[in-house]
Amino acid sequence: MLSGHVGRANEYTRDLAELIGADPVITTATDTENVAAIDTLSQSVNGWYPDFKANTKLYNGLLADHKPVGIYVDPDLRILNSTLKG
């Protein structure tokens, strides 16, 4: 499967592997390093950031190298999904 995080191919690969008793092979750097990916984090809160492709590559590379990445949350952010409220 192709498309990585945003197209949910990694998630679907894990699900399919479990169903058929196989070992999933996922090669995205953040997954191999067991760290969160910026595109997955953004997607989970319906977030946005500019220059998606370039910035995803940049920030996921930093995260995969276990380097700190700052995330700014606009103070006017309104969380509408009740599952995200803490």
Rosetta blueprint (number, residue, H / E / L):
1 M L
2 L L
3 S L
4 G L
5 H L
6 V L
7 G L
8 R L
9 A H
10 N H
11 E H
12 Y H
13 T H
14 R H
15 D H
16 L H
17 A H
18 E H
19 L H
20 I H
21 G L
22 A L
23 D L
24 P L
25 V L
26 I L
27 T L
28 T L
29 A H
30 T H
31 D H
32 T H
33 E L
34 N L
35 V L
36 A L
37 A L
38 I H
39 D H
40 T H
41 L H
42 S H
43 Q H
44 S H
45 V L
46 N L
47 G L
48 W L
49 Y L
50 P L
51 D L
52 F H
53 K H
54 A H
55 N H
56 T H
57 K H
58 L H
59 Y H
60 N H
61 G H
62 L H
63 L H
64 A H
65 D L
66 H L
67 K L
68 P L
69 V L
70 G L
71 I L
72 Y L
73 V L
74 D L
75 P L
76 D L
77 L L
78 R L
79 I L
80 L L
81 N L
82 S H
83 T H
84 L H
85 K L
86 G L
